Amino acid sequence: MLRQYELVERVKAYDPDADEDLLNRAYVFSVKAHGSQLRASGDPYFSHPIQVAGILTNLKLDDKTIACAILHDTIEDTVATHAEIKRLFGPEVARLVDGVTKLSKIETQTESERQAENLRKFLLAMSSDIRVLLVKLADRLHNMRTLHHIKREEKRRRIARETMDIYAPLAERIGMYGFMEEMQELAFRQLEPDASETIAQRLDRLRETTGANVHRISGAVEGLLRSKGIAASVTGREKRPYSIWRKMQAREMSFEQLSDVMAFRVIVDDVSDCYRALGIVHGRWPMVPGRFKDFISTPKNNGYRSLHTSVLLGSEAARIEVQIRTHLMHEEAEYGLAAHWAYKQGKDGAPAREAYPWIDDLLEVLQDAANPEELLENARLAMFQDQVFVFTPKGELHQLPGDSTPVDFAYAVHSDLGDSCVGAKVNGRVVPLRTRLINGDQVEIMKGKVKAPDPAWESFVASAKARAAIRRHVRHKRREELQAMGSKLLDAMAGRLQVALTDDILSPALGQLKLQDRPALELAMAENRLTDEEVSDALAPGAVVRAPRSRSTKAKAAAAISIEGLTPGVGFLLCDHCRPVPGDRIAGNRAPDGPICVHMIDCDLLVATGTDWLDVRWGAETAGAVARMAVVVHNQPGALASLAASIAANNANIVGLALKHRDREFHTDILDIEVESVAHLATIMAGLRQVKAVVSADRVRQ
């Protein structure tokens, strides 16, 4: 453990103007506050915050950040308070400490809720001052280094999984690859101990046989570059066990089949030397096609810059990976944001948000989360590491998660563009919205007048921002639909009871039902959380509920369907694949030697017969159409009857029914239902989802 004077000397070595008194007071306060507390290893607890501070001195961080590291566990684990920290060490240090402190005292129902709220609070603090993230990463790194002292395997695995899913990607996002790789390696040992041990043993054997080759290859590359007038330092290193294991899993290969276990790093003086060195290496050894990446002209989101290539070396054509970068690029690749931390300029951490716009995107998707599980899922998606590089028509570069679609691109540009997206062109060609983008694609989004993302998009988008926005819209839309349904049910109930829904009637009724207001009552009725008897007894005690008269279902879809935008008298068909209904955004397309077909705007078949879309819309006289639904139902007596009763109660008619899957517990029914509009269909689905026998009810395509 670092002694007090050693820690202060470390800081003063790179920052002679550091507040020595602040560091000394923080050190003494932390030691006294933690007192006789012990860690799982048996060491005094205060050794942990001191070691965290020591890690941050290697990054040459400012004195207030070091003080925060020393004090970061005092509020959580001792009797110290935020007010006391603020009084003794100032508001800036207190704010940093509060940002790192967990919400350990909140009472939540589950571990996932506690974890999610801790993460939310930490990320909000990080968004206002990036130094909170630096302290948290150092804290997590030291905890991972001592994780093996924890006796409970379940706890070790939980901490390791959280590190792998959240903190290692966060380190990668700010370019701190040294932190990221060590955290991944330590977590890998806990999550896959057998695989970690096996790969480590094989690396040991490989090191014994290839050690001389590494020095020989490094010398050969360095000598070649120097002979061409380029001063370079070349080092060889083996990939870490986790990196090897991940590649083996992704490519379904054995250890022996991997040909690039060793990587060589070439460090030169300036950018022009990087490209000269690349040309010399490619001129001497054959390049492996598809393995060249230029992260200098197009840096990663975290600012990482380097040239990556693979070449075939020697008579055995051994494949080696070569990374070429400048000294500054190498320092930034190791320490990322911390590599150019300007404590002398007095930066307070907030400007980092301009350099790392993903922080704002991450906050946006977290705020859209409906529950703890969704929050954690969004956080993991938002920090997804694989990237694809695409361009706007104006040449602006956007980095998206791997397997992204035009919908992900639209939301990456702006949330409003995503909400109003109706189509896309990739490299000048109209494509379905579910098309996967690849590096170098130029994407143009076709924008509609209405902001209404399709719920079906959630099944194929890859980015957390897009998924969160779609889910938010679906939740709001579903709530509006349920609210409208509940309003109708309440008005119908009042009509049967012959009571006026005045404040004199509603206030005592709401009190009896323990609800806040009329919208809450309507929502409870729509969700079947209240029976008719409960509501009627609250509105008119002692009254008898008269069952509503059954109304004959009209064959709405049998009426003429009107499509505007076509020449009068021209025939058309509704696509049998997507089955549009009034209210869906639609477009027309003329098949070769065939009639015009009307599709939903994101139908896979829309572009199958040509690229010219017809601007069409539903006519005012359209009475309805047939929609198709998939309903998963518990395999129990009366399930189909309750399903049909719910559909009938919402004034709809089943015109087709097929059993798609059936097993011991569930069966899936495909239903064709006559509906008036998208809103009517949504009401039917909302009603079905409230039926106890129904597991799920969703609109489907052919």
N, C-alpha and C positions, 0 to 999 in steps of 0.2 A: 504494500500500500504506500502511496506517496505521502511523505511527511509534509507538514504545513509549509516549511520554507522551500521544499523542493517544488511544490506546486506553484508557489508565487514566483520562484525563479524561472520556471518554464514560461509563464505568461510574460514576465518582464523581458525575457530573452527576445521575443518577437514584437513586444509592444512596451517600450520603455515608459510610456505615459500611462500605463494601466494603473487603476486605483488599488494600490497594495493594501490599504486599510480595509477596503470593501472585501477583498479576498480573504484577509485574515479573520475578519469578523464573521464572514459566512462559514469558514472552516470551523471556528470555535463553536458557533451556534449549532451547526449540524452535529458535531461530536456530542455536545451536551444534550441536544434534543433527542437524539437516538439512544443515548445513554448505554444501557446494558443489553439492548436488543441484539439478537444474533440472526444470522442468515442460515439457510439450510446447510451450508458448508461448515457451520460452526464459527465462521469469522464474525467479528463485530459488524453490525449492520452498517455503521457509518463508513466502512471501507468501500461499500458499493457506490454511494454518490461521489466519493473522492476519486474512485477509479473512472467513473463516467466523466468527471471533470478532466482527468488525465487524458482520456481519449480525445476530448475536444481541444485540448492544448495542442495535440498533434495536427489539428486542423487550423490552428492559430486564430481561434475565435476571440471576440472581445471580452473584456473583464466582466461585463454584466451577464453574458451568456455562461461564462465559467461559474459565476456566483449562482446562477439559476441551477446549473448542474449540481453544485454542492448542496443546494437547498431543496432539490426537486421532490424529495419524498417526505419533507418535514410536515407539510399540511396533511398529507394522507395518513402517515404512519406515526405521528407524534401528537402532542397536545398543542403544538404551534398552530396559530391561526393566520388567515390571510391578512387581517388587519395588523398583526404583529410583524409579519414579514414586510409589509408596506411601510410601517413606522420605522423599522430598523434598517431596511435596505433600499427604500425608495419605491415609487410606484412602478417603474419599468421592470425591475427585478421581480416584484410581486406579481405583475401581470404575466410574465414569462413562467413563473413557478405555477401559477393558477392554470395556465394553459396546458402544462404537462401533467398536472395532478389529475388522477382518475376520479370519477364520481363514485368513490367507494361507499359513500354513506347513503346513496339513494336506495330505496326499496323497490325492486322490480321483481316480476313474477318468475322470470326465467334467466338462465345464464346468457342466452342470446340477446335478450333485452338489455341486460347490463353491459354486455360487450358492445352492442350497437350504440347505446347512449354514450359510453366512454369514447367510442370512435367519433361520434358526431361532435362532441364537445372539443375533443382534441383537434379535429380538422377545422372547426370554426376558429379556434385560437391560432392554428397554423396559418389560416388565410390572412390574418391581420399581421402576423409576424412569423416569417419562415424559420426564425431561430428556434421556435418551439419544436419544429420538426427535427432540427439538428440535434437538440438535446434528447428528444424522444428516441431517435435512432441510436444515439450513443448509449442510452439507457437500455434499450432492447438488445443491443449488441453485447453489452457486458452481462446482461441476464442470460443470454444464450450461451455465453462462454462458461457460465457456472450452472447451466441447466441440469447437468448430470448429477448434481448434488441432491436434487429433489427426488424423494423416494417413490412417490406415486407416479406410476407410468402414465396413467390417464391424464394427469395434470401436465406432465412433460410433453405428451403428444398434443394436447390442446394448445399449449404455448407455442410449440413448434409449428403447428398448422396455422395459427394466427400470424406468426412471423413470416411463413412462406406466402400466405395469401395477401397480407396487408403491408407489413413493414419492409420486406425485401423489395416488392414492387415500388413502394414509395421512395426507397433509396435509389432504385433505378431511374425513377422519374426525375430526380434532381441530379442525375449523373454520377452518383457516388457508388461506382461499381465495386470498389474495394469493400465497402460496407455490405453491399448487396450479396456479393459472392460468399463472404464469410458467413452471413446470416443464413443463406440458402444451404451452405455446407453443413452448418451446425444443426439446422432443422432437419436436413436429409438424414443425418445420423439417427435421429429420434424416430422419424416417420418410416424409414426403410433401412433399419439397422443391418439386415443381412446383405442387401444389395450394396450398401455403403462399404461394408467390410470386404466384400468380394472384390469390388472394383479397386479399393485401396490396395489389396494384396496384389492384384494384377498390375497395378501401376508400379508397385515396388519392384516386381520382377522385370517389368519393361524398363524401368530406370537403370537396373543393373546391366541390361544388354544394350541399351541405346544411349547411355550417358555420354560416351565418347562421340557418338554421332551428333548429338545436340551441339557440342562444342565445335565439331568439325563443320557442321552446316552453318552455325552462327559465324564462324571465322570465314567461311567461303563467301557468304553474302556480304559481310562487312568488307572483306578484301576487294570484292568485285566493285562495290560502290566507291571505295576509296580510289581504286584505279581509274575511275571515271570522274574523279574530282569532287566527290560528295562525302563530307565528313558525317559518319553515321555510327551509332552504337546499336548493335544487334544482340538481342538476348532471346533465348529459347525457354519456353515454359510449357508444362503439361497442363492439359485441361483439368479442371477440378472434377472429382467423382460425380457430383450432382449434375454438372453440365454433360458429362459422358453418359450418365444414366438417362437423362432426358432425351438425348439424341438417340440412344438405343431404343427407347420406348417409341419415339416419334417415327423412326424409320424401320422399326421392327428388325433390328440388326443385333448380332452378337458383338461382344467386345473385340473379338479377333477380326471382324469385318470392318471395323472403324479404321479409316486410313488417315484421319487428321486429329489424332490424339495430341500431337505436339503442335504448338503454334509459335511463331517467331515474330518478335516485335522490332521494328526498325524505327529508331528515333533520329530525326534530322533537324536541321536548324530552322528552316522556313518552309512555307507552303510550296513554293516552286520546286524545292528539293524533293518534296513528297512525290510530285508527279514525275520528276526526272528519275527518281529511284524506282518508281513503278515501271517506267518504260525500260529501264535497264534490267530489272528482274524479269519482265515479260520477254525481253529480247534474249535473255540467257536460258530461261527454262520455259517450257510450254505451259500456258495458262489453262486451268480447268474451266471449261465453258460454264457459264451461269453462276460462277462463284465470285465475280467481281462486284464490289459495292463501293460507291463513292459517297461517304458521309461527310466529305468536306464541302462539296458543292451543295449537297442537300443534307444538312445536319439533322440528327434526330430531335424529337421534341425536347429532350433534356439537354440539348446543346452539344451532345457527343459528336466529335469530328475525327475522322480517320479514313484511310483507304484500306479496304479488305480485299484480299485476293488469295487464290490457292494455285499452286504450281506443282508440276510433276518433276521430281528431283532424282537424278542419278539413273543408272542403268536399270534399276528395279522400278523406276517410275513411282517412287513413293510420293504420296500427296502430302504437302505441308501447307499450312495456312500462314499467310504473311500479313501483318498489320503495319501500316506505314503512317507515321504521325510526327508532328513537331514536339519539342519539349513542352510547350504550353498546352498543346492538345493532350499530351500524356498526363500532365498534372491534372487537367480538368477531367480526364477520363477516370482517374483514380478517386478524386475528391469532389468532382462536380461543382455544385454551388459553392461549397466551402473553399474551393481552390482559389477563387477570386473574391473572397470575403474582404470588403474594404472597411475595416474597423477604423482606419485613420480618417476616412471621410465621414465617419459618424453615421453610416447608414443604419436604419433601425429594423430592417427586415421586410418592411412593407413593399419596397420597390421590386422585390423578387416576384411579385404577382404579375408584373408586366412581362417579365422574362419567362414566366411559367403560367400561361393562361389556362392550362389544364386544371389548376387549383379552383378557378371559378366554375369550370365545367363540373368538377367533382362535387363542389358544394351544391350546385343546381340539382344534380341527380340524387344527392342524399336528401335534400329537402323535399323532393318529390316522392320519397319512399313512404309507403303506407304502413309498414310494420318493420320490426327489427330484422326479420329474415330478408326482406326485400332491400333494406338499407345495406346489409352486409353483402348481398349479392351484387348490388349496384356498385359498391366500393370495389369489389374484386373485378367486375367488368370494366370499370373506369380505368383501372390500372393494368389492364391486359397488355402484355409486353409485345406480342407480335404486331407489326405495323405494316400498312400498305400506303404508298405515296401516290396521291392523285392530284389533278389540277383542275382549276376552274377554267372557263373559256378565256379568261383574261390572264391566265398563266400563274395564278396564285396557288401555292402548294399547300395541301392539307394532308396531315397524317392521320390515318384511321386504323382501328383494330383490324387484324386479319379477318378475312371473310366478310368484310363490310359490303353494303349494298348502296345504291343511290339514295335510299332513305336515310341511311347513316350519314352519308355525305351532306344531305340537305340539312339535317339537324346539326351537323358539325359547323356548317356555315352560319346558321341562325335558327333558333327555335321556331320562329314564325314561318321560315321557308319550309321547314320540315312539316309543320302542321298543315300548310296549304299545298304541299306537293301533290301533283296529279300524274306526273310522268317524268321520264328522264331520257336524255340522250347521252350515250357513252361513245366518245370518238365520232360524234356526228350522226350516230345511228340510234333510232328509238329502240329501247330495250325494256323488258319487264322490270318492275321495281325490285324484284327479288334477285336480279343479276348480281353475281359476285364480282367485285372490282379487283383489278390487278394493278401492279405498279405501273405508273406512267399513263393510266387512263385519264382522259379529259372528260369531265362530267358536267352536263348542263341540266338543270332542274326546270321542269315545266310547272309553273305556278298557277293554281286556281284561285277563284275569288273567295272560296269558303275555307275556313280553317277547320278541317275535320279529318284528322288522321284515322286511317282504317285500322280497327283492332287486329285484323289479320296480319298486319305488318309485324306484330310482336313475334310471330313465329319464325321470322327470318332475319331480323335486324341483329347486328353484332355489337353495337356500341351501347354502353350504359345510358348515355344521354338520350338516344332515340328510344330505347326501351322504357325509360322512366317517363318520358313525355307521352308515349302512347298509353301507358298504364294510367297516368294521371287523367288523360282525356277519357279513357274508358270508365274510370271511377266516377268522374264528374257526370258523364253521360248517363251511366247506370243510376246514379243518385237522382238525376233529373227525371229519368223515366219512372223510377219507383215513386218519386214524389208526386208526379202527375197521376200515376195509378192510385196512390193512396188518397189523393184529393177526390178522385172520382168515387172511390169506395166510401169515403166519409160522407160525401154529399148524398150518395145513394142511401146510406144508412140513415142519415138525417131525414131524407124523404120518406123512408118506410116508417120511421118513428114519428114523423110529422112534428119535428122540433126544428126551431131555428138555431143556427150555430152562432149565437150571440156570445158575448163575453160572459153573460150571466150563466149560460149553459156550459160553455167550454171551460171556464176557470175551475169550477169544482170537479168537473170530469177529468181534467188534466191532473189535478191534485190527487184524485182517487187512483188514477193510472200511473202516477209518479212520473209524469212526463213534463217537459219544460214548456212547450208551446204547441201550436197546431201543426207546424211542419213535422215536429217529432212524432205526433200522433199519426199523421198521414204515412210517415215512413214506417212506423211500427205496424200499421195495418197492411201496407204493401208487402212487407217482409214476413207476414204471418206470425209476428211476435205477439199479437193480440187476437183473441177469438171474437167473433161477432157478438157473442153473449157478454163478454167483458166490456166491449165498447158500448153496446146498447144499455147495459146496466149503469154505466157511468154517465151516459147522456140522458137517459130517461129511466131512472130506477123503477123496476117492476113492470116495464113495458115488454111486450112480446114482439120479437123480431119476425116480420113477415118476409118470407123468402121472396126474392125478386122473380118476376115473371121471366120465363125463358123466352128468348127472342129467337126467331128463326134466322139461321145464318144465311146471309146472302152470298151468292157466288160472285164475290167482288171481282176475282180474277177473270171471270168469264166475260166481263164487260170489255168493251173495246179499249185497247192500250194505245195511247196517243203519244207519239214522239215528235217533238218540234225540231226543226233544223233540216228536215228531209223534204224533197219535192213532193207536193201533195199527190197522193195516189201511188207513190212508190212503195213496194212491199219491203218488209224487213222481218228479221227474226231476232228473238232474244237469245243470247248465248246460252246454250244448254250446259256449259261448263261452269260459268260463274253465277248464272241465274239472277240477273239484276232485278231489283224491285224499286218502285217509286221512292225517291229519296236518295238512292245510291248515285254517286257521281258516275256518269256514263260517257262513252264515246262510241262512234260508229266506225265500221271498217267494211269495205266491200271486198268480198272474196272473189278470186278470178272466176268469171263465168257463173257467178252466184249472186244471191240477194245480199243486201246490206245486213250486217249482223251488229246488234247492239250489245256492248260488253260493259262490265264494270271497269273503271278507269285503270285498275291494276291487274286485269285479267291476263293470265299467261298467254292466252290465245290471241290477244288483241293485235300483236305484231306478227302473227304467224302468216298472215296472207298479204302483208304489205305494210308500208310505213306511213301512208296518208290517212290520218285520222279525220273523221267527220265530227264537227262540233254539234252535238245533239243534246237534247234535254227532254225531260218528261213533260208531256202536255198537261194542261189543267184538267182535261176530262178523263185522265187515266184513273181507273177505279182500283187497280191492284194487279198483283202478279203472284206467281207461285215461287216460294222460297224453299230451300232445302235445309234441313237441320239434322244434326247427329245428336241423339240423346242417349246418354249412358244411364241405365236404370238397374237398380238392385233386382236380382233374379228372385222375386217373391210374388206370392199371389196378390192380385189386385194392382200391381205396379202399372200395367198398361192402362188399366181403367182410370187410375188417378192422373196419369199423364194426359189421357184424352179429355178428362173432365177439366183439367186446368186450361187446355187449349180452347175448349168450348166456352169456358167462363170468360175468356178474353175475345169472344166473338170471332173465332177463326174456325176454319174447316180443314180437316185432314183429307187430302185427295190422293195420297200415296203413302204406303207404309211397307218397309222392308227390314228384315232382321239381318244385320251385317255380321255381328259377332255374338257368340253366346258361350259362356263358360259356367262354372259352378256358382260363381258369386254375382256376375253382372252380365247384362246383354246390351248391345248397342243397336238402337233402332234408327233407321234413316227415314225421316218424315218429309213429305212434300206438303206444304201448308199454304193455303190461300191467304194472302195478307194484303192489307191496304197500302202499307208503306213501310219504310225502314223503322220508323217509330213504332208502328204496330207490331212489327216483328220483334223489336227490342222488348216491348211490353210482354209479348208471349214468352220470350226466353227468360225474362225476369220472373214471370209467374212460374214457369217450369222449375227454375232453380230453387224455388221455395217449397216445392213438393218433396216430402221426406224420401220418397222412393227414388228420386232423380239425383244422380251423382253429378252430372254436368249436362249442359245444353248449349250447343254452339252451332252457328251457321257454318255450312260446309260447301265446298265446290265439288264438282264431279271427280 
